[in-house]
Amino acid sequence: APAHPLWPEIERVTLEQLQYARLGVEGGVWQLFAEDGEMKMYKREEEVDGLAVDPLKAVHTVKGVTGREMTHYFFSPDVRFEWETTLEQMKVLETIADDTLVILQIHKRVWPASQRDALFWSHVRRVPNDTDRDAQDIWIACNHSTEHHEAPSNEGKMVRVSLTVCLVCQTSIEPPSDGGPVTRDHLTCKITYCSVVNPGGWVPTSALRAVYKREYPKFLKRFTQYVKDRCDKQPILF
Ligand SMILES: CCCCCc1ccc(-c2ccc(S(=O)(=O)CCO)cc2)cc1[C@H]1C[C@H]1c1ccccn1
């Protein structure tokens, strides 16, 4: 494994997030708050120091793409402005490896709150599927807040959110019955998106929950459609 001080944390958090995502929405603690076709979005209402920090878990099924393609476009900074509508600025502060970056994002101000930024490492990896032989490998992308010497400390201008996010994808292939080649019509990608965002500074709970309720379904719908459009008519990346 690459010798970088963040590497042990990246390894630990990524695998923890993988287990957390694979728990699904069992246990009756998750409250369904948005549904759109195959997409189901759940939340838990939690407060930390009086701040709403509602963990979110979304499950979705997308036809015609693989988990590698889905996590690749989620990870890639080059295309982020194509699908992330709340982004104002983004800077890759460090390239730790071709699958591991440190990114600073400035998000558009969401009235009535003050503007926020997010500083996090971003990692994508294939997790060999050791249980089910004929299943495809799992792909995970994980973003987790971190410190970085190159990130401005903002001196009160901007509030820094802290976040842990993962996108876990499992591809399945229904091979054509006529023994023909596998095309995108035979692909199904099951997605679990998890996020915990601490807004970092006071936001009225009702306002914050309204923002989450509006922004998260829009974000996941737009992102998954973006990937479908990008992959359409392209060779399949397994
Ligand atoms: C008053 C609002 C305070 C918190 C604002 C804020 C900041 C960052 C984020 C966020 C940062 C990263 C990610 S990601 O999944 O890693 C993708 C890469 O961008 C996702 C969401 C969320 C929110 C919360 C609005 C909420 C919101 C939800 C989905 C989209 C936009 N805004």
The ligand as a MOL file (V3000), in Angstrom:
LIG
                    3D

  0  0  0     0  0            999 V3000
M  V30 BEGIN CTAB
M  V30 COUNTS 32 35 0 0 0
M  V30 BEGIN ATOM
M  V30 1 C -27.1970 24.9950 4.9480 0
M  V30 2 C -26.5710 23.7810 4.3230 0
M  V30 3 C -25.2760 23.3780 5.0550 0
M  V30 4 C -24.6500 22.1220 4.4340 0
M  V30 5 C -24.4410 22.3580 2.9370 0
M  V30 6 C -23.8540 21.1110 2.2750 0
M  V30 7 C -22.5110 21.0930 1.9470 0
M  V30 8 C -21.9400 20.0230 1.2870 0
M  V30 9 C -22.7440 18.9250 0.9510 0
M  V30 10 C -22.1870 17.7670 0.2000 0
M  V30 11 C -20.8210 17.6640 -0.0700 0
M  V30 12 C -20.3290 16.5830 -0.7880 0
M  V30 13 C -21.1930 15.6280 -1.2800 0
M  V30 14 S -20.5680 14.2780 -2.1870 0
M  V30 15 O -21.5810 13.2320 -2.1320 0
M  V30 16 O -19.2750 13.9620 -1.6780 0
M  V30 17 C -20.4280 14.7130 -3.8940 0
M  V30 18 C -19.2870 15.6420 -4.1430 0
M  V30 19 O -19.7320 16.9600 -4.0190 0
M  V30 20 C -22.5470 15.7050 -1.0090 0
M  V30 21 C -23.0480 16.7860 -0.2930 0
M  V30 22 C -24.0780 18.8990 1.3220 0
M  V30 23 C -24.6510 19.9810 1.9860 0
M  V30 24 C -26.0910 19.9490 2.3250 0
M  V30 25 C -26.9680 20.9730 1.6530 0
M  V30 26 C -27.1400 19.5470 1.3920 0
M  V30 27 C -26.8370 19.0400 0.0490 0
M  V30 28 C -27.1520 17.7380 -0.2450 0
M  V30 29 C -26.8530 17.2710 -1.5030 0
M  V30 30 C -26.2450 18.0950 -2.4020 0
M  V30 31 C -25.9370 19.3830 -2.0350 0
M  V30 32 N -26.2380 19.8660 -0.8110 0
M  V30 END ATOM
M  V30 BEGIN BOND
M  V30 1 1 1 2
M  V30 2 1 2 3
M  V30 3 1 3 4
M  V30 4 1 4 5
M  V30 5 1 5 6
M  V30 6 1 6 7
M  V30 7 2 6 23
M  V30 8 2 7 8
M  V30 9 1 8 9
M  V30 10 1 9 10
M  V30 11 2 9 22
M  V30 12 1 10 11
M  V30 13 2 10 21
M  V30 14 2 11 12
M  V30 15 1 12 13
M  V30 16 1 13 14
M  V30 17 2 13 20
M  V30 18 2 14 15
M  V30 19 2 14 16
M  V30 20 1 14 17
M  V30 21 1 17 18
M  V30 22 1 18 19
M  V30 23 1 20 21
M  V30 24 1 22 23
M  V30 25 1 23 24
M  V30 26 1 24 25
M  V30 27 1 24 26
M  V30 28 1 25 26
M  V30 29 1 26 27
M  V30 30 1 27 28
M  V30 31 2 27 32
M  V30 32 2 28 29
M  V30 33 1 29 30
M  V30 34 2 30 31
M  V30 35 1 31 32
M  V30 END BOND
M  V30 END CTAB
M  END
